[in-house]
Amino acid sequence: MHIRATVAAVAGALALSALVVPAAQAADAPSGKAAFSSASADADSGTTASTLDVTFSDVKVNSGKNIVVGTTNVVSFPVTYTVTHAADLDTSSDNFATGPLIYHGSSIDTADNLFISDDPATCTAASSTVLDCKGVINIRPADGDLFNSDAGTWGAGALAVTSNDEEKMQGGLGTTKVQRYSKLTVNAGPEPVYKGKTITSTGKLSRANWEDNAYHGYTNQPVKLQFRKAGTSTYTTVKTVYSDQYGNLKATATAQYDGYWRFSFAGTTTTPAVNATGDYVDVK
């Protein structure tokens, strides 16, 4: 795992453990790191060996939307899921805590990055054996939480711990995409331009670099040049061009009507779609 991500994961496990260990027992309680390590060491196909009789299901990350992360702002997103437990398990806050997690890799035990909620999830009882839970996971790109290679598909799961040191961590419960925030600009001209003359649109496609906390050009990507006639609401694609080695874009078209020119990028697995703000050109 990445060093900072490991610290975040351990902190998450500690936060869960701390809330379920009574103050009088805190000094004698095992560390969150030890609890986390033992849970992941026994992982098999994403489910840990455990004496805690709970299972997790119906995991939904960020309401089904991709998680888009820039270079500085903390990104917080909800995760909802269901916990099914033994009828005799005490799930009061003094004894039991649970939280969601996401991980990068084919399973939890082989993950190279993992995030656990900072605080326990909030749960309500749907029955004597079922809890409906909602937690929040935070990603802090400015703290080095992510490498560029982390962009793409992540697995989803959850964990639970009790004051009796029982624990359960389960993965393979869904997927989500963590993507590098994208930016797209356009400048069309000359302004004004005579009808029948050439309009040149320039711009740049860039995306977040999680390793130096800056934005760099996204190279060799197909980007559409689009036009919206003044007084209408729909853009029409004029042509497709490719970003150069610096992410720069350039496209030409013939001036016919007053209207707005923009670039439009459809996105990739690692980078979300983005449209530039239309640039108005007056045609004489």
C-alpha positions in Angstrom: 0.0 0.0 0.0 1.1 3.6 -0.4 2.5 4.9 2.8 0.1 7.7 3.3 -2.9 5.5 2.3 -1.8 2.9 4.8 -1.7 5.6 7.5 -5.2 6.7 6.5 -6.5 3.2 6.6 -5.0 2.5 10.0 -6.4 5.8 11.3 -9.8 4.8 10.1 -9.6 1.4 11.8 -8.4 3.2 15.0 -11.3 5.6 14.8 -13.7 2.7 14.6 -12.0 0.8 17.4 -11.7 3.8 19.7 -15.4 4.3 19.7 -16.2 0.8 20.6 -13.7 0.3 23.4 -14.9 1.5 26.8 -12.6 4.2 28.3 -11.6 1.9 31.2 -10.4 -0.8 28.8 -8.7 1.6 26.3 -5.2 1.2 27.8 -5.3 -2.6 27.4 -7.0 -2.6 24.0 -5.0 -3.8 20.9 -4.0 -1.1 18.5 -6.1 -0.3 15.5 -3.1 -1.1 13.3 -2.8 -4.6 14.8 -6.6 -5.1 14.3 -6.4 -3.9 10.7 -3.3 -6.1 10.0 -4.9 -9.2 11.3 -8.1 -8.6 9.4 -6.3 -8.1 6.1 -3.8 -10.9 6.6 -6.5 -13.5 6.7 -8.4 -12.1 3.7 -9.5 -14.6 1.1 -11.2 -13.4 -2.1 -11.9 -10.1 -0.3 -13.6 -11.5 2.8 -11.7 -11.8 6.1 -11.8 -14.8 8.4 -13.6 -13.6 11.5 -15.6 -14.6 14.5 -17.9 -11.7 14.0 -21.1 -13.0 12.6 -22.0 -10.1 10.2 -22.2 -9.8 6.4 -22.4 -6.7 4.3 -24.5 -6.1 1.1 -26.1 -3.4 -1.1 -23.1 -1.2 -1.1 -23.5 2.0 -3.1 -20.6 4.4 -3.4 -21.3 8.1 -4.0 -24.9 7.5 -5.1 -23.5 5.6 -8.1 -21.5 8.5 -9.5 -17.8 8.5 -10.2 -15.4 10.1 -7.6 -13.6 12.9 -9.2 -10.5 14.2 -7.4 -8.5 17.3 -8.1 -5.1 18.4 -6.7 -5.9 20.2 -3.4 -9.5 20.0 -2.2 -10.7 17.2 0.1 -13.2 15.0 -1.7 -15.9 13.6 0.7 -18.5 11.1 -0.6 -21.2 9.0 1.0 -21.4 5.2 1.0 -24.6 3.4 1.9 -24.8 -0.3 2.7 -26.6 -3.0 4.7 -25.3 -5.0 7.6 -26.9 -8.3 8.4 -25.9 -9.7 11.9 -26.8 -12.4 14.4 -29.9 -11.6 16.4 -27.9 -11.8 19.7 -25.2 -9.3 18.6 -25.2 -6.1 20.6 -25.1 -3.4 18.0 -25.3 -0.4 20.4 -22.6 2.3 19.8 -20.8 1.2 23.0 -20.1 -2.3 21.6 -20.3 -2.1 17.8 -19.1 0.1 15.0 -19.0 -0.2 11.3 -17.7 1.8 8.3 -17.4 1.6 4.5 -14.2 1.2 2.5 -12.9 1.4 -1.0 -9.7 -0.2 -2.3 -7.6 -0.3 -5.5 -6.8 -3.8 -6.6 -8.4 -7.1 -7.4 -9.2 -7.8 -3.7 -8.6 -6.3 -0.3 -5.6 -8.5 0.5 -3.8 -7.5 -2.8 -4.9 -3.9 -2.7 -2.2 -1.2 -3.3 -4.3 1.5 -1.8 -7.3 1.6 0.5 -9.5 4.2 2.2 -11.7 3.6 5.3 -14.2 6.2 6.6 -12.7 8.5 9.2 -15.6 7.9 11.5 -18.1 5.1 12.1 -21.1 5.0 9.9 -24.6 6.0 11.1 -26.9 3.0 11.2 -30.6 2.5 11.8 -32.2 -0.9 12.5 -34.4 -2.2 9.7 -35.1 -5.3 11.8 -33.6 -7.3 14.7 -30.9 -8.6 12.4 -30.5 -5.8 9.7 -28.9 -2.4 9.9 -29.1 0.3 7.1 -25.9 2.2 7.3 -24.4 5.4 5.8 -20.8 6.5 6.1 -18.5 9.1 4.5 -15.1 8.5 3.0 -12.6 11.3 2.6 -9.8 11.5 0.0 -7.1 14.2 0.6 -5.0 14.6 -2.6 -2.9 17.4 -1.1 -1.7 14.9 1.5 -0.5 12.5 -1.1 -3.4 10.0 -0.8 -3.3 9.1 -4.4 -0.8 8.1 -7.2 -1.7 8.7 -10.8 -1.8 5.0 -11.3 -4.7 4.8 -8.9 -7.0 6.4 -11.4 -9.7 3.9 -12.6 -11.8 1.2 -11.1 -11.9 0.6 -7.3 -13.6 -2.1 -5.3 -16.0 -1.4 -2.5 -16.6 -3.1 0.9 -17.1 -2.5 4.6 -15.8 -3.5 8.0 -17.1 -3.9 11.5 -15.5 -4.2 15.0 -16.8 -4.8 18.5 -15.4 -4.0 22.0 -14.6 -7.8 22.3 -12.0 -7.4 19.6 -14.2 -9.3 17.0 -13.9 -7.9 13.5 -15.0 -8.5 10.0 -13.8 -6.9 6.8 -15.4 -7.7 3.4 -14.6 -6.6 -0.1 -15.9 -7.5 -3.5 -19.2 -5.7 -2.9 -19.3 -3.4 -5.8 -17.1 -1.0 -7.8 -16.6 2.7 -8.3 -14.3 4.9 -10.5 -11.8 7.3 -9.0 -10.9 9.8 -11.7 -8.4 12.7 -12.2 -10.3 16.0 -12.4 -10.2 17.5 -15.9 -10.2 21.0 -17.3 -10.8 22.3 -20.8 -10.5 25.8 -22.3 -11.4 27.5 -25.6 -10.7 30.8 -27.2 -12.3 31.5 -30.6 -11.4 34.3 -33.0 -10.9 36.7 -34.5 -13.7 38.7 -32.9 -15.7 40.0 -34.8 -15.2 38.0 -38.0 -16.7 38.4 -41.5 -19.0 35.8 -42.8 -17.2 33.2 -44.9 -13.8 33.8 -43.2 -12.0 31.4 -41.0 -12.5 31.1 -37.2 -9.7 29.6 -35.3 -10.4 28.0 -31.9 -7.5 27.2 -29.5 -7.6 25.7 -26.1 -6.1 23.1 -23.7 -7.2 19.8 -22.2 -5.5 19.2 -18.8 -6.1 16.9 -15.8 -4.9 16.6 -12.2 -1.6 15.1 -11.5 -1.9 13.6 -8.0 1.9 13.2 -7.6 2.9 16.9 -7.9 -0.5 18.5 -7.2 -0.6 20.4 -10.5 -2.5 20.2 -13.8 -0.8 18.9 -16.9 -1.9 18.5 -20.5 -3.7 15.3 -21.4 -2.0 14.3 -24.6 -3.3 12.6 -27.8 -7.0 12.7 -26.8 -9.9 13.2 -29.3 -11.7 16.4 -28.6 -14.7 17.7 -30.5 -15.0 21.3 -31.8 -18.7 22.3 -31.4 -20.9 25.2 -32.4 -24.1 26.6 -31.0 -25.9 29.2 -33.0 -27.0 32.3 -31.1 -30.6 31.9 -29.9 -30.5 28.1 -29.8 -29.6 25.7 -27.0 -27.9 22.8 -28.7 -24.3 22.3 -29.7 -23.4 20.6 -33.0 -20.1 18.9 -33.6 -18.1 20.4 -36.4 -15.0 18.3 -36.3 -12.7 16.2 -34.1 -9.1 17.1 -33.3 -6.5 15.6 -31.1 -4.6 17.3 -28.2 -0.8 17.6 -28.8 2.0 16.5 -26.5 1.2 19.4 -24.1 -2.6 19.0 -24.2 -3.0 22.0 -26.6 -5.8 22.1 -29.1 -6.4 24.0 -32.4 -9.2 23.8 -34.9 -10.5 25.9 -37.7 -14.0 26.4 -39.2 -15.8 28.8 -41.5 -17.8 31.6 -40.0 -21.5 31.6 -40.9 -23.6 32.7 -37.9 -23.2 34.5 -34.6 -22.8 31.9 -31.9 -20.7 30.0 -29.4 -17.7 27.8 -30.0 -16.5 25.2 -27.5 -14.3 22.1 -27.2 -15.9 18.9 -25.8 -14.1 15.9 -24.3 -16.0 12.6 -23.9 -13.7 11.3 -21.0 -11.9 8.1 -20.4 -11.9 5.5 -17.6 -9.3 7.6 -15.7 -10.5 11.1 -16.5 -14.1 12.5 -16.6 -15.8 14.2 -19.5 -15.6 18.0 -19.6 -16.9 20.8 -21.8 -15.3 24.2 -22.2 -17.4 27.2 -21.6 -18.6 28.5 -25.0 -16.8 31.5 -26.5 -19.1 33.9 -28.4 -18.1 35.2 -31.8 -19.9 37.9 -33.6 -20.2 37.3 -37.4 -20.5 40.4 -39.6 
